[in-house]
Amino acid sequence: MARSLKCYLVAGLLEVAGGKRFNTATLFDRRGRLVGRQRQVTVGAAERQHLAIAPGEASYRAFDTDFGRVGLPVGIDFWGQPDATRAITEQGADLVINSSIFPILLGHWKSAALTRALENFVPVVASTRPISTFVWRQGTPPARRSKPHYPAAPIDHQRRFPRLAPKP
């Protein structure tokens, strides 16, 4: 999909590797190549007990794109604690994307996203559920590509994301 749309794409998925299951965010470039993946480090009780999710390696990474550096904290690593977003912005992330907000927190995700953005002086993109997330090419009028009740915002991928504050 990333290749056909000529855009970067973030996909949250259940990854199975080495006999373990991981809650993983993946980043694909405009050619459809995997840029990187971030496994959830802090796994909640419900994820462990009901989905058999294992924690990923205890590190957070920012990935290079042609429009800046991007961090992908997963689930509770993003909204439950400040450590992941802080580590990612210390690596120079220009944008933080969280593709997995637990459904029970739908009423709180905006506060969490705003908190992480203000704590780290970095723009945050978060989705509450797959149905409300989609991408379209720059220059395509949103009204033609989306239903009115879907949240959407055009992004100019030719420009780098501006930092909200200078790095120390």
MARGU-131867 format. One record per residue (C-alpha): residue number from 0; chain; x negated, y negated, z. Coordinates in nm, 4 decimals. Layout:
N
 num cadena       c1       c2       c3
 NUM      A        X        Y        Z
...
END
This chain:
168
 num cadena       c1       c2       c3
   0      A   0.0000   0.0000   0.0000
   1      A  -0.2806  -0.2428   0.0845
   2      A  -0.4353  -0.1828  -0.2577
   3      A  -0.1084  -0.2309  -0.4486
   4      A  -0.0282  -0.5527  -0.2561
   5      A  -0.3936  -0.6680  -0.2616
   6      A  -0.3734  -0.7569   0.1067
   7      A  -0.5134  -0.6475   0.4387
   8      A  -0.2824  -0.4084   0.6198
   9      A  -0.2638  -0.3076   0.9857
  10      A  -0.0918   0.0230   1.0568
  11      A  -0.0200   0.1683   1.3971
  12      A  -0.0208   0.5463   1.3963
  13      A  -0.0465   0.8615   1.6014
  14      A  -0.3942   0.9912   1.5186
  15      A  -0.4941   1.3522   1.5799
  16      A  -0.8688   1.4127   1.6035
  17      A  -1.0763   1.6721   1.7850
  18      A  -0.7630   1.8376   1.9214
  19      A  -0.6510   1.5133   2.0893
  20      A  -0.3760   1.2621   2.0082
  21      A  -0.4518   0.8891   2.0049
  22      A  -0.2373   0.5776   1.9704
  23      A  -0.4410   0.4038   1.6999
  24      A  -0.4316   0.0775   1.5061
  25      A  -0.5984   0.0938   1.1645
  26      A  -0.7094  -0.1902   0.9377
  27      A  -0.7250  -0.1462   0.5593
  28      A  -0.8792  -0.3980   0.3183
  29      A  -0.7375  -0.5325  -0.0084
  30      A  -0.8722  -0.2279  -0.1955
  31      A  -0.7040   0.0149   0.0444
  32      A  -1.0301   0.1145   0.2175
  33      A  -1.0362   0.1737   0.5910
  34      A  -1.2169  -0.1190   0.7574
  35      A  -1.1847   0.0187   1.1087
  36      A  -0.9677   0.1663   1.3770
  37      A  -0.9021   0.0886   1.7393
  38      A  -0.7751   0.3604   1.9714
  39      A  -0.5763   0.2663   2.2782
  40      A  -0.8041   0.2775   2.5828
  41      A  -0.5547   0.2331   2.8675
  42      A  -0.2825   0.4960   2.8303
  43      A   0.0361   0.4683   3.0346
  44      A   0.1981   0.7561   3.2247
  45      A   0.4878   0.7898   2.9775
  46      A   0.2462   0.8127   2.6832
  47      A   0.0355   1.0740   2.8612
  48      A   0.3263   1.2836   2.9881
  49      A   0.5704   1.2675   2.6951
  50      A   0.3446   1.2146   2.3933
  51      A   0.0193   1.3730   2.5176
  52      A  -0.1762   1.0595   2.4179
  53      A  -0.5419   1.0636   2.5223
  54      A  -0.7412   0.7462   2.5920
  55      A  -0.9836   0.6321   2.3236
  56      A  -1.3445   0.5322   2.3746
  57      A  -1.3785   0.2510   2.6274
  58      A  -1.4785  -0.0240   2.3864
  59      A  -1.2982  -0.2893   2.1887
  60      A  -1.4149  -0.4133   1.8486
  61      A  -1.3625  -0.7050   1.6122
  62      A  -1.3679  -0.6213   1.2406
  63      A  -1.4944  -0.8380   0.9539
  64      A  -1.2527  -0.9400   0.6778
  65      A  -1.2817  -1.1950   0.3995
  66      A  -1.0696  -1.4393   0.6035
  67      A  -1.2348  -1.3986   0.9461
  68      A  -1.2880  -1.1449   1.2222
  69      A  -0.9854  -0.9474   1.3423
  70      A  -0.9262  -0.7583   1.6673
  71      A  -0.6645  -0.4835   1.7101
  72      A  -0.5912  -0.4153   2.0783
  73      A  -0.3293  -0.1390   2.1065
  74      A  -0.0232  -0.1342   2.3332
  75      A  -0.0945  -0.1948   2.7001
  76      A  -0.4565  -0.2842   2.6147
  77      A  -0.3093  -0.6055   2.4729
  78      A  -0.0061  -0.6983   2.6805
  79      A  -0.0914  -0.5293   3.0107
  80      A  -0.4323  -0.6744   3.0837
  81      A  -0.6647  -0.9460   2.9569
  82      A  -0.9808  -0.7326   2.9122
  83      A  -0.9307  -0.6133   2.5530
  84      A  -0.8453  -0.9517   2.4049
  85      A  -1.1280  -1.1150   2.5988
  86      A  -1.3808  -0.8569   2.4717
  87      A  -1.2588  -0.8992   2.1147
  88      A  -1.2760  -1.2788   2.1211
  89      A  -1.6247  -1.2614   2.2748
  90      A  -1.7200  -1.0738   1.9557
  91      A  -1.5957  -1.3694   1.7517
  92      A  -1.2430  -1.2591   1.6612
  93      A  -1.0542  -1.5313   1.4735
  94      A  -0.7233  -1.3436   1.4930
  95      A  -0.5775  -1.0775   1.7231
  96      A  -0.3153  -0.8359   1.5900
  97      A  -0.1122  -0.6044   1.8135
  98      A   0.0983  -0.3558   1.6203
  99      A   0.2562  -0.1683   1.9095
 100      A   0.4791  -0.3297   2.1671
 101      A   0.6524  -0.0699   2.3837
 102      A   1.0316  -0.0932   2.3256
 103      A   1.1115  -0.1408   2.6930
 104      A   0.9157  -0.4691   2.6835
 105      A   1.0981  -0.6289   2.3901
 106      A   1.2151  -0.9114   2.6156
 107      A   0.8597  -0.9854   2.7335
 108      A   0.6387  -0.9474   2.4257
 109      A   0.6540  -1.3159   2.3317
 110      A   0.5286  -1.4157   2.6760
 111      A   0.2483  -1.1591   2.6592
 112      A   0.1412  -1.2722   2.3106
 113      A   0.1470  -1.6389   2.4135
 114      A  -0.0483  -1.5620   2.7320
 115      A  -0.3241  -1.3781   2.5432
 116      A  -0.3404  -1.6545   2.2805
 117      A  -0.3768  -1.9276   2.5445
 118      A  -0.6216  -1.7296   2.7610
 119      A  -0.8550  -1.6776   2.4670
 120      A  -0.7835  -1.9755   2.2377
 121      A  -0.7088  -1.7421   1.9459
 122      A  -0.4023  -1.6885   1.7226
 123      A  -0.2069  -1.3700   1.7973
 124      A   0.0179  -1.1686   1.5675
 125      A   0.2383  -0.9046   1.7289
 126      A   0.5243  -0.6895   1.6092
 127      A   0.8031  -0.5609   1.8264
 128      A   0.9070  -0.2726   1.6030
 129      A   0.8274  -0.1497   1.2495
 130      A   1.1510  -0.2764   1.0968
 131      A   1.0545  -0.6371   1.1684
 132      A   0.7062  -0.6169   1.0194
 133      A   0.6179  -0.6591   0.6546
 134      A   0.3704  -0.8353   0.4295
 135      A   0.4044  -1.0224   0.1022
 136      A   0.1603  -1.1911  -0.1314
 137      A   0.0764  -1.5582  -0.0998
 138      A   0.2921  -1.7714  -0.3277
 139      A   0.5937  -1.5393  -0.3202
 140      A   0.8917  -1.7211  -0.1690
 141      A   0.9873  -1.5448   0.1573
 142      A   1.3590  -1.5757   0.0798
 143      A   1.3174  -1.3425  -0.2188
 144      A   1.1218  -1.0776  -0.0313
 145      A   1.2816  -1.0634   0.3129
 146      A   1.6186  -1.0494   0.4783
 147      A   1.7064  -1.3655   0.6741
 148      A   1.7027  -1.1931   1.0145
 149      A   1.3443  -1.0665   0.9773
 150      A   1.0766  -1.2856   1.1330
 151      A   0.8331  -1.3851   0.8595
 152      A   0.5621  -1.6400   0.7948
 153      A   0.3484  -1.6874   0.4839
 154      A  -0.0257  -1.6518   0.5386
 155      A  -0.2884  -1.8085   0.3150
 156      A  -0.5468  -1.5282   0.2957
 157      A  -0.7912  -1.7472   0.1034
 158      A  -0.8625  -1.9586   0.4127
 159      A  -1.0241  -1.8562   0.7383
 160      A  -0.8159  -1.8771   1.0530
 161      A  -0.9028  -2.1914   1.2486
 162      A  -1.0301  -2.1525   1.6030
 163      A  -0.8099  -2.3263   1.8568
 164      A  -1.1111  -2.4343   2.0567
 165      A  -1.4867  -2.4262   2.0030
 166      A  -1.6681  -2.1223   2.1349
 167      A  -1.8797  -2.1885   2.4447
END
